[in-house]
Every structure is written in structure tokens, then in C-alpha cells.
């Protein structure tokens, strides 16, 4: 797992990368990070408190202001996914590392 808490917004949309937009004060964000970390997913974490401009990118991706927004390598995304939905997507894309 790789996590870059200070990733600037301009670096968040690299093709083939998993990116999570969130904030430490957000319970759903903390929960999603646990799921990603336990699965060993390589992802970039964009802290919207550290980089408020990235909130516009997250909103452009999802059409909503809810977080977390998780962008996957296949260009799909999830907003506030349940643990089960997030795990299904991880499995579908083969993102988990053993």
C-alpha cells in the first residue's frame, strides 16, 4: 500500500491509479482507508483539508460533494461506498495484494 497524504491536486488523476479523495474528520473516509489498507491496495490519498482545491476535482469526478470519492484505474468511481461495495470493486479489478 502506498499513501501520499500531501499529493497536490494536479497529480491526482494519473491514468491507471487508484485515488481516494477524503478528509481525516470524515468517518466514511477513515472506514474506506481501512478497507483499502487491509486489502493492500496501492492508492494515492488526497487530503481535502491539506488541498482544498482538490475538492473541485472530486466533485467533477462524482458530481457530488460527498466524500470519500474513490477513483479507480478503470476510470470508474465510488462515492461513500459500503465496505462490501468497495471490496467487490477491489476484487473485480484485482487491486488486492496478497
C-alpha positions in Angstrom: 0.0 0.0 0.0 1.3 3.5 -0.7 -0.3 6.5 0.7 0.6 10.1 -0.2 -1.3 12.4 2.1 0.2 15.6 0.6 -0.5 14.8 -3.1 -1.2 18.1 -4.9 -4.5 18.1 -6.8 -2.7 18.4 -10.2 -1.1 15.0 -9.6 -4.3 13.1 -8.7 -5.6 12.0 -12.0 -2.8 9.8 -13.4 -4.2 7.0 -15.6 -4.2 3.6 -14.1 -4.0 4.9 -10.5 -6.4 4.4 -7.6 -7.0 7.8 -5.9 -9.0 8.5 -2.8 -10.2 12.0 -2.0 -11.1 12.4 1.7 -10.6 14.1 5.0 -9.4 12.7 8.3 -12.5 14.2 10.1 -14.8 12.0 7.8 -15.8 8.7 9.3 -16.6 7.2 5.9 -13.2 8.2 4.7 -11.4 6.6 7.6 -13.5 3.4 7.1 -12.7 3.3 3.4 -9.0 3.7 4.1 -9.1 0.7 6.4 -10.7 -1.4 3.7 -8.1 -0.3 1.1 -5.2 -0.7 3.6 -6.3 -4.2 4.7 -6.5 -5.3 1.1 -3.1 -3.9 0.4 -4.3 -1.6 -2.4 -1.8 0.8 -3.8 -3.5 4.2 -3.8 -3.0 7.9 -3.5 -4.8 9.7 -0.7 -5.7 13.3 -1.4 -6.4 15.1 1.9 -9.0 17.7 1.1 -8.1 19.7 4.2 -4.5 20.0 3.1 -5.5 20.6 -0.6 -9.0 22.3 -0.6 -8.7 22.8 -4.4 -8.9 19.1 -4.9 -12.5 19.1 -3.7 -13.4 20.6 -7.1 -11.7 17.6 -8.8 -13.6 15.2 -6.6 -16.8 17.0 -7.3 -16.0 16.9 -11.1 -15.5 13.1 -10.9 -18.6 12.3 -8.8 -21.0 15.2 -9.5 -21.5 15.4 -5.7 -19.8 17.0 -2.7 -19.9 13.8 -0.6 -16.7 12.1 0.4 -14.8 9.8 0.1 -14.6 9.8 -3.7 -12.5 6.8 -4.8 -11.3 6.9 -8.4 -10.2 3.5 -9.8 -7.7 2.6 -12.6 -10.6 1.7 -14.9 -11.9 5.3 -14.6 -14.9 4.3 -12.6 -15.5 5.8 -9.2 -17.4 5.2 -5.9 -18.8 7.8 -3.5 -19.2 6.8 0.1 -19.1 3.1 -0.8 -20.1 0.5 1.8 -17.3 -1.8 2.8 -18.8 -4.6 0.8 -19.1 -2.5 -2.4 -15.6 -1.2 -2.1 -14.2 -4.8 -1.5 -16.2 -6.0 -4.6 -14.6 -3.3 -6.7 -11.1 -4.1 -5.3 -11.7 -7.8 -6.2 -13.2 -7.0 -9.6 -10.1 -5.0 -10.6 -7.6 -7.3 -8.9 -6.2 -4.5 -6.8 -5.6 -6.5 -3.6 -2.1 -7.6 -2.9 -1.5 -10.9 -1.1 
